[in-house]
Amino acid sequence: MNESEESELRNPFPSPPSHYVKYTSHNLKLLETLKERIKDTADIASVDQHEVLSDLTGVPPFPLVQLEKPRVDWIVEEGHYSVFGDTWFVKETIPSLAELGGHQLYPPDPSVDRRPALLSIVRSLLVTYSNLIGAVVAPPPPPFSQVPPEWHRHVEWIRILAQNLMAAANDLRPVQARGNLERMMQRQLDIRREETRAIHAKCDDLESRLKTLRTGALEMVPKQNTGTVHETSISGEAMTTEEVLRWAEEVT
């Protein structure tokens, strides 16, 4: 890979690979023809394509097998693939500290309780920090001493302990995200329940007021419109609820 290709891969918006020009309709038809003529041959790469396609024109100098689609089963078997110079894993996993080359001090199995190991790491961190303070205030070594200062060892150990704490915290990110999502969904459910209870309470209040208005309207009709009621009762027709409510609105 030359320098221009490497710089292109580092580009935030890289161009398509240079070999995309090989995927012409003519070359793809030649590949299909080659497959049809060598059905009995298991390895297409071992066949001389110029000899098999000697009766056709425009056979490219590069192997037509390069135009084959990527084998998905190979990608799944390997567990990763490369795109624009970067390696991507088929199944997203968080690598452990040991897999990254660090010194892991807590159990790698997530099903094992890590709290005792993490408490030991915190205690070691506090003790090492205390020893570091004592090493810093100690007299310096002789000028020509080849022995490294004691505080170097404490600083390195503090770095290892801090890496373990950060790695253990990162391993708990999915659990934390799941817990936050559960709390957020529970909060939304509680809000909807509160809103539903408020709506039901308002509906009950409105029904109670309407019932009171209906009762008051029915009691006021005979007193203020006795003749109409008498005539209505004589004719045998009863007033509907809609008429009573309309009359109540006019009165009020």
Backbone as JSON, one array per atom type, in Angstrom:
{
  "sequence": "MNESEESELRNPFPSPPSHYVKYTSHNLKLLETLKERIKDTADIASVDQHEVLSDLTGVPPFPLVQLEKPRVDWIVEEGHYSVFGDTWFVKETIPSLAELGGHQLYPPDPSVDRRPALLSIVRSLLVTYSNLIGAVVAPPPPPFSQVPPEWHRHVEWIRILAQNLMAAANDLRPVQARGNLERMMQRQLDIRREETRAIHAKCDDLESRLKTLRTGALEMVPKQNTGTVHETSISGEAMTTEEVLRWAEEVT",
  "N": [[0.85, -1.19, 0.0], [0.68, 2.12, -1.0], [1.72, 5.53, -0.17], [-0.29, 7.37, -0.82], [-2.62, 5.81, -0.82], [-2.71, 5.06, 1.88], [-3.1, 7.56, 3.11], [-5.57, 8.12, 2.05], [-7.14, 6.21, 3.3], [-7.1, 7.16, 5.88], [-8.66, 9.35, 5.64], [-11.53, 11.16, 6.69], [-13.81, 10.93, 5.08], [-13.48, 8.73, 3.01], [-12.69, 7.88, -0.43], [-14.22, 5.55, -2.78], [-12.76, 2.21, -3.05], [-9.96, 1.74, -5.25], [-10.22, -0.39, -7.03], [-12.85, -0.55, -7.77], [-13.54, 0.03, -10.33], [-13.26, -2.24, -11.78], [-15.55, -3.7, -11.66], [-17.37, -4.04, -13.94], [-20.16, -4.46, -16.2], [-19.53, -6.16, -18.28], [-17.29, -7.6, -17.32], [-18.45, -8.91, -15.12], [-20.27, -10.56, -16.46], [-18.44, -12.18, -17.78], [-17.34, -13.49, -15.58], [-19.56, -14.99, -14.68], [-19.88, -16.65, -16.9], [-17.47, -18.04, -16.8], [-17.81, -19.48, -14.41], [-19.91, -21.15, -15.17], [-18.69, -22.77, -17.08], [-16.77, -24.19, -15.73], [-17.88, -25.95, -13.88], [-17.36, -28.43, -12.73], [-14.97, -28.08, -11.5], [-13.46, -27.49, -8.43], [-11.87, -25.44, -7.31], [-11.86, -22.3, -8.38], [-9.88, -20.47, -8.67], [-7.62, -21.78, -9.5], [-7.84, -22.24, -12.19], [-7.1, -21.56, -15.59], [-8.18, -18.7, -16.79], [-7.99, -17.39, -19.22], [-7.6, -19.42, -21.03], [-9.96, -20.91, -20.76], [-11.87, -19.04, -21.51], [-11.22, -18.44, -24.12], [-12.6, -18.09, -26.5], [-13.93, -15.76, -26.22], [-13.98, -12.18, -26.14], [-12.2, -9.42, -24.66], [-11.26, -10.32, -22.2], [-10.13, -9.68, -19.0], [-6.84, -8.77, -17.67], [-6.47, -9.27, -14.94], [-7.31, -11.65, -12.33], [-10.52, -13.02, -12.61], [-11.75, -14.02, -10.43], [-11.44, -12.25, -8.4], [-13.61, -10.63, -8.43], [-15.57, -11.87, -7.05], [-18.13, -12.05, -4.53], [-17.69, -11.18, -1.06], [-17.07, -13.84, 1.26], [-19.46, -14.57, 3.46], [-19.65, -16.51, 5.42], [-16.99, -16.98, 6.02], [-16.31, -14.54, 7.19], [-17.94, -14.58, 9.46], [-16.85, -16.77, 10.71], [-14.2, -15.94, 11.23], [-14.78, -13.74, 12.76], [-14.41, -11.02, 12.45], [-13.97, -8.16, 10.24], [-12.56, -6.07, 7.65], [-12.77, -2.64, 6.87], [-12.09, 0.11, 4.97], [-9.51, 0.15, 6.05], [-9.87, -0.18, 8.78], [-10.56, -2.44, 11.45], [-13.4, -4.29, 12.12], [-15.59, -5.86, 14.4], [-17.73, -8.68, 14.21], [-19.53, -9.35, 16.25], [-20.22, -7.14, 18.69], [-18.16, -6.58, 21.35], [-16.87, -5.85, 24.59], [-13.54, -5.57, 25.12], [-11.56, -7.22, 27.57], [-9.4, -6.14, 30.29], [-7.16, -7.78, 30.43], [-7.11, -8.83, 27.84], [-6.4, -6.58, 26.46], [-3.79, -6.35, 27.11], [-3.14, -5.57, 29.66], [-2.55, -5.7, 33.27], [-4.66, -7.58, 34.9], [-6.54, -7.55, 37.84], [-8.92, -8.39, 38.94], [-11.64, -10.82, 38.88], [-12.12, -12.33, 35.7], [-14.53, -13.4, 34.84], [-17.77, -12.27, 34.4], [-19.94, -13.15, 35.88], [-19.05, -13.72, 38.4], [-18.78, -12.46, 41.7], [-17.39, -9.35, 41.99], [-16.88, -7.54, 43.92], [-15.34, -8.05, 46.37], [-12.71, -8.2, 45.26], [-12.47, -5.65, 44.11], [-12.66, -4.03, 46.36], [-10.29, -4.77, 47.62], [-8.51, -3.74, 45.78], [-8.98, -1.01, 46.04], [-8.15, -0.6, 48.7], [-5.44, -1.3, 48.43], [-4.69, 0.74, 46.73], [-4.95, 3.01, 48.39], [-3.04, 2.4, 50.38], [-0.72, 2.25, 48.83], [-0.59, 4.87, 47.9], [-0.1, 6.21, 50.31], [2.42, 5.13, 50.87], [3.76, 6.21, 48.7], [3.79, 8.93, 49.3], [5.46, 8.86, 51.54], [7.81, 7.98, 50.26], [8.37, 10.11, 48.6], [9.01, 12.21, 50.34], [11.27, 11.21, 51.43], [14.88, 11.14, 51.82], [16.86, 11.92, 48.92], [18.41, 9.54, 46.59], [21.94, 8.65, 46.29], [24.04, 10.64, 44.04], [25.23, 9.16, 41.9], [23.89, 6.75, 41.89], [22.61, 3.68, 40.66], [20.24, 2.5, 41.18], [16.76, 2.7, 40.76], [14.57, 5.3, 41.94], [12.43, 4.81, 44.82], [9.85, 5.78, 44.6], [9.15, 5.47, 41.94], [8.34, 2.81, 41.64], [6.03, 2.81, 43.21], [4.41, 4.62, 41.82], [4.05, 3.27, 39.39], [2.63, 1.04, 40.29], [0.32, 2.28, 41.27], [-0.71, 3.19, 38.86], [-1.39, 0.75, 37.62], [-3.35, -0.17, 39.39], [-5.28, 1.86, 39.09], [-5.97, 1.48, 36.4], [-7.27, -1.0, 36.58], [-9.51, -0.32, 38.13], [-10.82, 1.49, 36.39], [-11.27, -0.19, 34.18], [-12.94, -2.14, 35.32], [-15.13, -0.52, 35.93], [-15.91, 0.21, 33.34], [-16.74, -2.26, 32.39], [-19.15, -2.46, 33.66], [-20.79, -0.75, 32.33], [-22.87, -1.6, 30.46], [-24.7, -2.73, 32.31], [-25.3, -0.51, 33.87], [-26.46, 1.15, 31.92], [-28.72, -0.39, 31.31], [-30.06, -0.32, 33.77], [-30.55, 2.47, 33.99], [-32.27, 2.78, 31.81], [-34.44, 1.2, 32.63], [-35.29, 2.66, 34.88], [-36.01, 5.07, 33.65], [-38.13, 4.22, 31.97], [-39.9, 3.3, 33.94], [-40.43, 5.69, 35.24], [-41.74, 7.12, 33.19], [-43.99, 5.48, 32.97], [-45.15, 5.86, 35.51], [-45.77, 8.59, 35.33], [-47.7, 8.56, 33.29], [-49.66, 7.03, 34.54], [-50.35, 8.77, 36.65], [-51.37, 10.92, 35.17], [-53.54, 9.61, 33.99], [-55.08, 8.99, 36.27], [-55.68, 11.61, 37.06], [-57.25, 12.45, 34.91], [-59.42, 10.67, 35.12], [-60.39, 11.49, 37.62], [-61.17, 14.11, 37.01], [-63.16, 13.58, 35.14], [-65.01, 12.25, 36.77], [-65.69, 14.36, 38.46], [-66.88, 16.13, 36.63], [-69.05, 14.56, 35.81], [-70.45, 14.44, 38.23], [-71.15, 17.17, 38.56], [-72.76, 17.54, 36.3], [-74.83, 15.79, 36.91], [-75.88, 17.08, 39.15], [-76.76, 19.45, 37.93], [-78.72, 18.41, 36.23], [-80.56, 17.4, 38.09], [-81.26, 19.78, 39.45], [-82.37, 21.21, 37.32], [-84.6, 19.65, 36.62], [-86.09, 19.99, 38.92], [-86.69, 22.7, 38.82], [-88.24, 23.1, 36.58], [-91.14, 22.46, 36.81], [-91.94, 24.55, 38.52], [-91.46, 27.03, 37.23], [-92.55, 26.79, 34.73], [-95.24, 25.84, 34.65], [-97.6, 25.67, 33.18], [-96.75, 24.73, 30.69], [-95.72, 22.27, 31.37], [-98.04, 21.09, 32.29], [-99.61, 20.99, 30.0], [-97.99, 19.36, 28.5], [-98.03, 17.04, 30.01], [-100.67, 16.38, 29.78], [-100.93, 15.84, 27.07], [-99.47, 13.57, 27.03], [-96.81, 13.37, 26.41], [-93.38, 13.22, 27.31], [-90.74, 15.35, 28.51], [-87.55, 15.43, 27.01], [-84.14, 14.63, 28.05], [-82.24, 16.19, 26.77], [-83.69, 18.45, 26.06], [-84.3, 19.5, 28.57], [-81.72, 20.08, 29.55], [-80.97, 21.99, 27.64], [-82.81, 23.96, 28.2], [-81.96, 24.55, 30.8], [-79.48, 25.72, 30.29], [-80.27, 28.02, 28.96], [-81.61, 29.35, 30.99], [-79.63, 29.79, 32.91]],
  "CA": [[0.0, 0.0, 0.0], [1.51, 3.31, -1.09], [1.4, 6.59, 0.78], [-1.57, 7.99, -1.17], [-3.69, 4.93, -0.35], [-2.78, 5.15, 3.33], [-3.72, 8.84, 3.46], [-6.98, 8.03, 1.7], [-7.81, 5.43, 4.34], [-7.23, 8.0, 7.07], [-9.58, 10.43, 5.34], [-12.84, 10.92, 7.33], [-14.76, 10.54, 4.04], [-12.62, 8.16, 1.96], [-13.28, 7.54, -1.71], [-14.33, 4.09, -2.97], [-11.49, 1.57, -3.42], [-9.59, 1.96, -6.65], [-10.57, -1.51, -7.88], [-14.27, -0.6, -8.07], [-13.72, 0.16, -11.78], [-13.23, -3.58, -12.38], [-16.87, -4.32, -11.6], [-18.18, -3.66, -15.09], [-21.14, -5.48, -16.61], [-18.84, -7.14, -19.13], [-16.46, -8.48, -16.48], [-19.33, -9.76, -14.34], [-20.78, -11.61, -17.35], [-17.34, -13.13, -17.99], [-17.23, -14.3, -14.37], [-20.64, -15.97, -14.71], [-19.56, -17.63, -17.93], [-16.37, -18.87, -16.3], [-18.38, -20.39, -13.43], [-20.71, -22.16, -15.86], [-17.84, -23.68, -17.86], [-15.9, -24.99, -14.85], [-18.72, -26.41, -12.76], [-16.77, -29.6, -12.09], [-13.73, -27.69, -10.82], [-13.78, -26.94, -7.11], [-11.14, -24.2, -7.07], [-11.9, -21.47, -9.58], [-8.65, -19.69, -8.77], [-6.56, -22.58, -10.13], [-8.17, -22.42, -13.6], [-6.6, -20.52, -16.49], [-9.37, -18.08, -17.34], [-7.77, -17.04, -20.63], [-7.79, -20.64, -21.82], [-11.37, -21.29, -20.74], [-12.63, -18.0, -22.21], [-10.45, -18.07, -25.31], [-13.49, -17.72, -27.6], [-14.54, -14.48, -25.9], [-13.08, -11.02, -26.2], [-12.23, -8.51, -23.52], [-10.93, -10.96, -20.93], [-9.19, -8.78, -18.31], [-5.59, -9.41, -17.24], [-6.53, -9.66, -13.53], [-8.18, -12.82, -12.13], [-11.94, -12.7, -12.45], [-12.2, -14.46, -9.1], [-11.42, -11.1, -7.5], [-14.92, -9.99, -8.46], [-16.49, -12.63, -6.23], [-18.59, -11.39, -3.31], [-17.03, -11.7, 0.15], [-17.7, -15.0, 1.89], [-20.0, -14.19, 4.77], [-19.33, -17.56, 6.39], [-15.61, -16.76, 6.47], [-16.32, -13.39, 8.1], [-18.52, -15.02, 10.73], [-15.89, -17.69, 11.35], [-13.08, -15.16, 11.76], [-15.3, -12.85, 13.79], [-14.12, -9.61, 12.17], [-13.76, -7.81, 8.84], [-11.86, -4.8, 7.49], [-13.41, -1.64, 6.03], [-11.3, 1.34, 4.92], [-8.33, 0.04, 6.89], [-10.22, -0.41, 10.18], [-11.08, -3.78, 11.75], [-14.69, -4.27, 12.81], [-15.97, -7.18, 14.88], [-19.11, -9.06, 13.89], [-20.26, -9.22, 17.5], [-19.61, -6.09, 19.49], [-17.81, -6.98, 22.71], [-15.92, -4.98, 25.28], [-12.38, -6.39, 25.49], [-11.15, -7.13, 28.97], [-8.08, -5.54, 30.5], [-6.14, -8.77, 30.09], [-7.03, -8.91, 26.38], [-5.72, -5.38, 25.98], [-2.39, -6.4, 27.51], [-2.93, -5.03, 31.0], [-2.46, -6.62, 34.42], [-6.0, -7.61, 35.47], [-6.51, -8.0, 39.23], [-10.24, -8.85, 39.36], [-12.03, -12.01, 38.11], [-12.59, -12.0, 34.35], [-15.9, -13.88, 34.64], [-18.7, -11.25, 34.93], [-20.92, -13.74, 36.81], [-18.43, -13.81, 39.72], [-18.86, -11.23, 42.47], [-16.1, -8.64, 41.92], [-16.76, -6.54, 44.99], [-14.17, -8.26, 47.24], [-11.47, -7.84, 44.56], [-12.41, -4.2, 43.94], [-12.34, -3.46, 47.67], [-8.86, -4.98, 47.83], [-7.79, -2.8, 44.91], [-9.09, 0.33, 46.65], [-7.26, -0.57, 49.87], [-4.05, -1.26, 47.93], [-4.45, 2.08, 46.19], [-4.74, 3.93, 49.51], [-1.75, 2.08, 51.02], [0.37, 2.64, 47.91], [-0.51, 6.33, 47.9], [0.58, 6.58, 51.54], [3.84, 4.82, 50.71], [4.33, 7.16, 47.74], [4.08, 10.18, 50.02], [6.67, 8.62, 52.34], [8.98, 7.89, 49.38], [8.67, 11.44, 48.04], [9.65, 13.05, 51.36], [12.52, 10.57, 51.89], [16.09, 11.74, 51.23], [17.14, 11.41, 47.56], [19.53, 8.59, 46.53], [23.23, 9.27, 45.9], [24.0, 11.13, 42.65], [25.64, 8.15, 40.92], [23.23, 5.48, 42.19], [21.92, 3.05, 39.53], [18.96, 1.98, 41.65], [15.7, 3.7, 40.54], [13.92, 5.74, 43.19], [11.33, 3.96, 45.26], [8.55, 6.3, 44.2], [8.84, 4.95, 40.6], [7.59, 1.57, 41.8], [4.7, 3.13, 43.71], [3.64, 5.26, 40.73], [3.66, 2.22, 38.45], [1.58, 0.22, 40.9], [-0.91, 3.09, 41.28], [-1.23, 3.18, 37.48], [-2.03, -0.55, 37.39], [-4.59, -0.21, 40.18], [-6.26, 2.75, 38.46], [-6.45, 0.82, 35.19], [-8.23, -2.03, 36.96], [-10.75, 0.34, 38.54], [-11.49, 2.02, 35.2], [-11.73, -1.31, 33.37], [-14.1, -2.73, 35.99], [-16.26, 0.41, 35.76], [-16.36, 0.11, 31.95], [-17.48, -3.52, 32.24], [-20.49, -2.28, 34.22], [-21.56, 0.21, 31.53], [-24.17, -2.16, 30.01], [-25.62, -2.88, 33.45], [-25.73, 0.83, 34.23], [-27.38, 1.62, 30.89], [-29.97, -1.12, 31.47], [-30.73, 0.23, 34.95], [-31.07, 3.8, 33.66], [-33.42, 2.61, 30.92], [-35.56, 0.71, 33.44], [-35.79, 3.77, 35.69], [-36.67, 6.03, 32.77], [-39.41, 3.65, 31.56], [-40.77, 3.28, 35.11], [-40.86, 7.08, 35.47], [-42.75, 7.43, 32.18], [-45.2, 4.75, 33.33], [-45.75, 6.54, 36.66], [-46.36, 9.85, 34.87], [-48.94, 8.26, 32.56], [-50.67, 6.62, 35.51], [-50.82, 9.96, 37.34], [-52.21, 11.66, 34.24], [-54.79, 8.87, 33.84], [-55.88, 9.21, 37.48], [-56.2, 12.98, 37.03], [-58.33, 12.5, 33.91], [-60.58, 9.99, 35.71], [-60.94, 12.35, 38.68], [-61.85, 15.22, 36.36], [-64.39, 13.04, 34.55], [-65.96, 12.02, 37.86], [-66.17, 15.68, 38.9], [-67.81, 16.64, 35.61], [-70.29, 13.78, 35.88], [-71.17, 14.87, 39.43], [-71.75, 18.47, 38.29], [-73.86, 17.37, 35.35], [-75.95, 15.18, 37.63], [-76.48, 18.13, 39.97], [-77.49, 20.34, 37.04], [-79.93, 17.73, 35.76], [-81.51, 17.37, 39.2], [-81.77, 21.14, 39.67], [-83.22, 21.6, 36.2], [-85.87, 18.94, 36.72], [-86.86, 20.56, 40.03], [-87.1, 24.06, 38.5], [-89.17, 23.14, 35.44], [-92.57, 22.58, 37.19], [-92.21, 25.81, 39.2], [-91.38, 28.18, 36.34], [-93.24, 26.54, 33.47], [-96.24, 24.87, 35.04], [-98.55, 25.45, 32.1], [-96.14, 23.91, 29.64], [-95.62, 20.91, 31.87], [-99.39, 20.54, 32.36], [-100.01, 20.65, 28.65], [-97.19, 18.22, 28.05], [-98.48, 15.84, 30.69], [-101.97, 16.02, 29.26], [-100.74, 15.22, 25.76], [-98.84, 12.26, 27.2], [-95.43, 13.41, 25.95], [-92.43, 13.61, 28.36], [-89.61, 16.16, 28.03], [-86.31, 14.68, 26.94], [-83.04, 15.19, 28.84], [-81.59, 17.24, 25.99], [-84.5, 19.66, 26.16], [-84.13, 20.04, 29.92], [-80.4, 20.69, 29.63], [-80.96, 23.2, 26.83], [-83.54, 24.96, 28.97], [-81.11, 24.96, 31.94], [-78.45, 26.63, 29.78], [-80.9, 29.3, 28.68], [-81.96, 29.99, 32.26], [-78.41, 30.25, 33.57]],
  "C": [[0.89, 1.24, 0.0], [0.99, 4.39, -0.15], [0.05, 7.23, 0.48], [-2.75, 7.14, -0.7], [-3.84, 4.98, 1.16], [-3.44, 6.46, 3.78], [-5.2, 8.83, 3.13], [-7.77, 7.25, 2.74], [-8.01, 6.24, 5.61], [-8.19, 9.16, 6.86], [-10.92, 10.16, 6.02], [-13.91, 10.48, 6.34], [-13.96, 9.97, 2.86], [-13.4, 7.86, 0.69], [-13.42, 6.03, -1.82], [-12.97, 3.5, -3.33], [-11.22, 1.69, -4.91], [-10.02, 0.82, -7.56], [-12.07, -1.59, -8.18], [-14.53, -0.5, -9.57], [-13.7, -1.2, -12.47], [-14.61, -4.22, -12.44], [-17.76, -3.79, -12.72], [-19.14, -4.79, -15.43], [-20.48, -6.57, -17.44], [-18.02, -8.13, -18.29], [-17.32, -9.4, -15.62], [-19.95, -10.87, -15.18], [-19.7, -12.65, -17.64], [-17.18, -14.04, -16.77], [-18.33, -15.36, -14.33], [-20.39, -17.05, -15.75], [-18.46, -18.58, -17.47], [-16.89, -19.88, -15.29], [-19.17, -21.51, -14.11], [-19.83, -23.19, -16.57], [-16.95, -24.55, -16.98], [-16.69, -25.46, -13.64], [-18.07, -27.56, -12.01], [-15.49, -29.28, -11.32], [-14.06, -27.0, -9.51], [-13.14, -25.58, -6.91], [-11.1, -23.41, -8.36], [-10.61, -20.69, -9.76], [-7.54, -20.46, -9.48], [-6.77, -22.78, -11.63], [-7.6, -21.25, -14.39], [-7.8, -19.9, -17.2], [-9.2, -17.7, -18.81], [-7.95, -18.26, -21.53], [-9.26, -21.04, -21.87], [-12.21, -20.32, -21.55], [-11.91, -17.53, -23.46], [-11.33, -17.63, -26.47], [-14.18, -16.39, -27.37], [-13.5, -13.37, -25.94], [-13.21, -10.2, -24.93], [-11.98, -9.18, -22.2], [-9.88, -10.12, -20.22], [-7.92, -9.51, -17.89], [-5.62, -9.87, -15.78], [-7.46, -10.86, -13.39], [-9.63, -12.39, -11.89], [-12.46, -13.12, -11.08], [-12.18, -13.32, -8.09], [-12.77, -10.39, -7.44], [-15.96, -10.75, -7.65], [-16.9, -11.84, -4.98], [-17.86, -11.97, -2.1], [-17.81, -12.87, 0.74], [-18.15, -14.63, 3.3], [-19.66, -15.24, 5.82], [-17.9, -17.44, 6.89], [-15.55, -15.6, 7.46], [-16.86, -13.79, 9.46], [-17.55, -15.93, 11.47], [-14.72, -16.93, 11.95], [-13.54, -14.19, 12.84], [-15.04, -11.37, 13.55], [-13.94, -9.42, 10.67], [-13.13, -6.42, 8.8], [-12.61, -3.91, 6.51], [-12.6, -0.36, 6.12], [-10.14, 1.31, 5.93], [-8.6, -0.19, 8.36], [-10.82, -1.8, 10.33], [-12.35, -3.65, 12.58], [-15.07, -5.7, 13.18], [-17.44, -7.43, 14.54], [-20.0, -8.91, 15.11], [-19.53, -8.22, 18.38], [-19.39, -6.57, 20.92], [-16.84, -5.97, 23.3], [-14.72, -5.82, 25.69], [-11.99, -6.16, 26.94], [-9.77, -6.49, 29.06], [-6.96, -6.5, 30.15], [-5.98, -8.9, 28.58], [-6.35, -7.7, 25.77], [-4.26, -5.33, 26.41], [-2.11, -5.83, 28.88], [-2.86, -6.12, 32.05], [-3.79, -6.58, 35.14], [-5.96, -8.25, 36.84], [-7.86, -8.48, 39.73], [-10.67, -10.01, 38.47], [-12.55, -11.63, 36.72], [-14.03, -12.42, 34.09], [-16.88, -12.85, 35.22], [-19.72, -11.82, 35.91], [-20.36, -13.87, 38.23], [-18.51, -12.45, 40.41], [-17.48, -10.57, 42.53], [-15.9, -7.68, 43.08], [-15.6, -6.81, 45.94], [-12.86, -7.86, 46.56], [-11.35, -6.33, 44.4], [-12.13, -3.5, 45.27], [-10.86, -3.63, 47.99], [-8.04, -4.02, 46.99], [-7.82, -1.4, 45.51], [-8.18, 0.43, 47.87], [-5.8, -0.51, 49.43], [-3.72, 0.11, 47.37], [-4.18, 3.08, 47.31], [-3.38, 3.67, 50.18], [-0.59, 2.51, 50.13], [0.53, 4.15, 47.86], [0.19, 6.83, 49.16], [2.08, 6.3, 51.45], [4.52, 5.77, 49.72], [4.67, 8.47, 48.41], [5.34, 10.03, 50.87], [7.91, 8.55, 51.47], [9.36, 9.25, 48.82], [9.4, 12.31, 49.06], [10.94, 12.43, 51.89], [13.71, 11.26, 51.24], [16.37, 11.15, 49.85], [18.3, 10.43, 47.58], [20.82, 9.31, 46.15], [23.2, 9.67, 44.41], [24.31, 10.05, 41.61], [25.0, 6.78, 41.18], [22.49, 4.97, 40.95], [20.56, 2.48, 39.91], [17.87, 3.04, 41.42], [15.05, 4.1, 41.85], [12.72, 4.86, 43.53], [9.98, 4.46, 44.79], [8.18, 5.86, 42.78], [7.96, 3.7, 40.71], [6.18, 1.85, 42.3], [3.83, 3.77, 42.62], [3.16, 4.21, 39.72], [2.54, 1.36, 39.02], [0.26, 0.98, 40.99], [-1.53, 3.12, 39.88], [-1.96, 1.87, 37.18], [-3.35, -0.65, 38.16], [-5.66, 0.67, 39.57], [-6.81, 2.15, 37.17], [-7.48, -0.25, 35.52], [-9.56, -1.41, 37.39], [-11.52, 0.87, 37.33], [-12.04, 0.9, 34.33], [-12.95, -1.98, 33.99], [-15.33, -1.83, 35.86], [-16.8, 0.34, 34.33], [-17.13, -1.18, 31.7], [-18.91, -3.4, 32.75], [-21.33, -1.29, 33.43], [-22.87, -0.38, 31.02], [-25.18, -2.32, 31.13], [-26.16, -1.52, 33.87], [-26.74, 1.37, 33.22], [-28.74, 0.92, 31.01], [-30.75, -0.59, 32.68], [-31.3, 1.61, 34.7], [-32.3, 3.71, 32.77], [-34.64, 2.12, 31.7], [-36.15, 1.84, 34.29], [-36.53, 4.78, 34.83], [-38.05, 5.52, 32.32], [-40.39, 3.6, 32.72], [-41.3, 4.68, 35.41], [-41.93, 7.48, 34.45], [-44.07, 6.72, 32.49], [-45.91, 5.4, 34.51], [-46.43, 7.84, 36.24], [-47.67, 9.59, 34.14], [-50.04, 7.79, 33.5], [-51.23, 7.82, 36.28], [-51.74, 10.78, 36.44], [-53.56, 10.95, 34.05], [-55.69, 9.05, 35.05], [-56.47, 10.61, 37.51], [-57.35, 13.12, 36.04], [-59.59, 11.84, 34.47], [-61.22, 10.84, 36.8], [-61.71, 13.52, 38.08], [-63.17, 14.76, 35.74], [-65.44, 12.78, 35.63], [-66.54, 13.33, 38.37], [-67.18, 16.25, 37.92], [-69.13, 15.88, 35.64], [-71.12, 14.19, 37.09], [-71.85, 16.22, 39.21], [-72.92, 18.37, 37.32], [-75.08, 16.75, 36.02], [-76.66, 16.2, 38.49], [-77.29, 19.09, 39.12], [-78.77, 19.69, 36.54], [-81.0, 17.72, 36.86], [-82.12, 18.74, 39.46], [-82.7, 21.59, 38.56], [-84.57, 20.94, 36.26], [-86.74, 19.49, 37.84], [-87.39, 21.95, 39.69], [-88.14, 24.12, 37.39], [-90.62, 23.26, 35.87], [-92.9, 23.91, 37.82], [-92.29, 26.98, 38.24], [-92.16, 27.98, 35.05], [-94.33, 25.5, 33.7], [-97.21, 24.58, 33.92], [-98.0, 24.54, 31.03], [-96.08, 22.46, 30.09], [-97.0, 20.25, 31.9], [-99.86, 20.1, 30.98], [-99.25, 19.43, 28.15], [-97.67, 16.94, 28.69], [-99.84, 15.39, 30.18], [-101.83, 15.3, 27.93], [-100.04, 13.88, 25.84], [-97.4, 12.22, 26.74], [-94.54, 13.91, 27.08], [-91.3, 14.41, 27.75], [-88.34, 15.3, 28.06], [-85.23, 15.37, 27.77], [-82.35, 16.32, 28.1], [-82.36, 18.55, 26.07], [-84.36, 20.31, 27.53], [-82.79, 20.73, 30.06], [-80.32, 21.97, 28.8], [-81.71, 24.33, 27.54], [-82.72, 25.48, 30.15], [-80.05, 25.93, 31.48], [-79.06, 28.0, 29.49], [-81.22, 30.08, 29.95], [-80.72, 30.57, 32.91], [-77.67, 31.25, 32.71]]
}
